[in-house]
Amino acid sequence: DADRNGFVMGEGAAVLVLEDLEHARARGADVYCEISGYATFGNAYHMTGLTKEGLEMARAIDTALDMAELDGSAIDYVNAHGSGTQQNDRHETAAVKRSLGAHAYATPMSSIKSMVGHSLGAIGSIELAACVLAMSHQVVPPTANYTTPDPECDL
């Protein structure tokens, strides 16, 4: 939302069981997803500051796609970090556009932080659990309180 001014602190946790696919199948586990690519990057620009070009995040997206042997057109949904800060949201929008190209405009993107807040260290596992459930139920979680579009965050 163009009028956003930060995030609301959230609280919560999620637990995920990661195991070898063959082991999970052998024990008859319900397998919700498979992690086939991942990446993490940082920058030396500033501890919390991000460049608006989205270069670092785009490198992480591209590296994860390469590891998974996918290209950007294979992406069906983007769970945005969506912290509600002007700088972060613009950085993320630029990164997704860099990595997915024109396909970024056809890919649904939302953030559950609009509904559950930002629980800092726990939010990664909460968002992963929410994404896995959204995919298994074929739904796109909404972004609550989105009323005024930001032209710099146009995905």
GUMARSE-580273 format. One line per field, with one value per residue (C-alpha): x, y, z. Coordinates in nm, 4 decimals, always signed. Example, Ala and Ser with C-alpha at 12.3 -4.5 7.8 and 13.67 -1.06 7.14 Angstrom:
2
x <- +1.2300; +1.3670;
y <- -0.4500; -0.1060;
z <- +0.7800; +0.7140;
% end
This chain:
155
x <- +0.0000; +0.1356; +0.0456; +0.2307; +0.4640; +0.6246; +0.5183; +0.3266; +0.5176; +0.3837; +0.4340; +0.4281; +0.6227; +0.6070; +0.7845; +0.8759; +1.0112; +1.2811; +1.3930; +1.5170; +1.2336; +1.2873; +1.2816; +0.9572; +0.7937; +0.9170; +0.7495; +0.4274; +0.4562; +0.2408; +0.4927; +0.3768; +0.6713; +1.0300; +1.3024; +1.4907; +1.6701; +1.7529; +1.9937; +2.0774; +2.2672; +2.3568; +2.5152; +2.7803; +2.5872; +2.4221; +2.2997; +1.9337; +1.9578; +1.8899; +1.9693; +1.6541; +1.7811; +1.7184; +2.0497; +2.1244; +1.7794; +1.7755; +2.1041; +1.9451; +1.6377; +1.8501; +2.0790; +1.7821; +1.6262; +1.9564; +1.9931; +1.6382; +1.7083; +1.4129; +1.3694; +1.1529; +0.8568; +0.8145; +0.7206; +0.3471; +0.3440; +0.5759; +0.5404; +0.6732; +0.8797; +0.6420; +0.7608; +0.5587; +0.8620; +0.9036; +1.2680; +1.2320; +0.9170; +1.0715; +1.3912; +1.1889; +0.9719; +1.2828; +1.4432; +1.1413; +1.1216; +1.4935; +1.4663; +1.1281; +1.1285; +0.7919; +0.6576; +0.6707; +0.3604; +0.1656; +0.2738; +0.0537; +0.2441; +0.1235; +0.2462; +0.1007; +0.2699; -0.0276; -0.2346; +0.0045; +0.2602; +0.6376; +0.7683; +1.1299; +1.3288; +1.0232; +0.8619; +1.0607; +0.9238; +0.5734; +0.5792; +0.7150; +0.4371; +0.1778; +0.3172; +0.3141; -0.0465; -0.1470; +0.0057; -0.1527; -0.4947; -0.4314; -0.5047; -0.3186; -0.3149; -0.4420; -0.2492; -0.4707; -0.5062; -0.3974; -0.6062; -0.3772; -0.1429; +0.2209; +0.3475; +0.6959; +0.5551; +0.3458; +0.3398;
y <- +0.0000; +0.3444; +0.4691; +0.1945; +0.3014; -0.0112; -0.3360; -0.4549; -0.6905; -1.0434; -1.3476; -1.7135; -2.0133; -2.2995; -2.6323; -2.8063; -3.1570; -3.1811; -3.5250; -3.7243; -3.7774; -4.1527; -4.1842; -3.9861; -4.1981; -4.5221; -4.4327; -4.3213; -3.9553; -3.6907; -3.4977; -3.1399; -3.0086; -3.0611; -2.8000; -2.8188; -2.4847; -2.2132; -1.9258; -1.6526; -1.3335; -1.0199; -0.6910; -0.4708; -0.1568; -0.1001; -0.3189; -0.2498; -0.0357; -0.1827; -0.0486; +0.0160; -0.1804; -0.5127; -0.6639; -0.8729; -1.0252; -1.0898; -1.2801; -1.4961; -1.5646; -1.6441; -1.8745; -2.0636; -2.0996; -2.2242; -2.4804; -2.6013; -2.6073; -2.3754; -2.0438; -1.7567; -1.8613; -2.1701; -1.9568; -1.9672; -1.7521; -1.5168; -1.4912; -1.1405; -1.0516; -0.7557; -0.5915; -0.2779; -0.0508; +0.1727; +0.0784; -0.2968; -0.3300; -0.1346; -0.3418; -0.6619; -0.5482; -0.4590; -0.7957; -0.9981; -0.8006; -0.8614; -1.2341; -1.3143; -1.0537; -0.9941; -1.3064; -1.1109; -0.9180; -1.2409; -1.4018; -1.3592; -1.1974; -1.1348; -1.1133; -1.2873; -1.0308; -0.8081; -1.0546; -1.2051; -0.9294; -0.9672; -1.2115; -1.1436; -1.4669; -1.6931; -1.5446; -1.7524; -2.0818; -1.9358; -1.8091; -2.1388; -2.3292; -2.0838; -2.1176; -2.4965; -2.4954; -2.2354; -2.4471; -2.7687; -2.5971; -2.3992; -2.0587; -1.7290; -1.5676; -1.2092; -0.8985; -0.7320; -0.3524; -0.3002; -0.0105; +0.2449; +0.1063; +0.2173; +0.2751; +0.1621; -0.1676; -0.2610; -0.6403;
z <- +0.0000; -0.0870; +0.2612; +0.4501; +0.7275; +0.8662; +1.0199; +1.3220; +1.5474; +1.5377; +1.7529; +1.6651; +1.5473; +1.3016; +1.2999; +0.9765; +0.9382; +0.6730; +0.5700; +0.2768; +0.0271; +0.0045; +0.3839; +0.4077; +0.1396; +0.2993; +0.6279; +0.4533; +0.5477; +0.3833; +0.1734; +0.1210; -0.0770; -0.1779; -0.1453; -0.4728; -0.4587; -0.2088; -0.1583; +0.0847; +0.0171; +0.2064; +0.1217; +0.2752; +0.1893; +0.5273; +0.8143; +0.7379; +0.4253; +0.0853; -0.2565; -0.4551; -0.7569; -0.5808; -0.6927; -0.3828; -0.3597; -0.7353; -0.6988; -0.4299; -0.6439; -0.9495; -0.7499; -0.6040; -0.9489; -1.0920; -0.8126; -0.8785; -1.2540; -1.3199; -1.4914; -1.3736; -1.5879; -1.3667; -1.0652; -0.9838; -0.6687; -0.4804; -0.1068; -0.0542; +0.2475; +0.2417; +0.5601; +0.4921; +0.4779; +0.1739; +0.1162; +0.1587; -0.0508; -0.3395; -0.3216; -0.3290; -0.6209; -0.8228; -0.7408; -0.8501; -1.1752; -1.2407; -1.1815; -1.3335; -1.6106; -1.7747; -1.5993; -1.2706; -1.3788; -1.4329; -1.1049; -0.7963; -0.5075; -0.1541; +0.2030; +0.5062; +0.7332; +0.6588; +0.8601; +1.1156; +1.1665; +1.1535; +1.4124; +1.3114; +1.3569; +1.3454; +1.0351; +0.7865; +0.9160; +0.9517; +0.5928; +0.4600; +0.6371; +0.5017; +0.1472; +0.1602; +0.2810; +0.0200; -0.2566; -0.1313; -0.1196; -0.4422; -0.2909; -0.2938; +0.0511; +0.0422; +0.1400; +0.3991; +0.4168; +0.0560; -0.0706; -0.2376; -0.5063; -0.4957; -0.8517; -0.7424; -0.6126; -0.9115; -0.8903;
% end
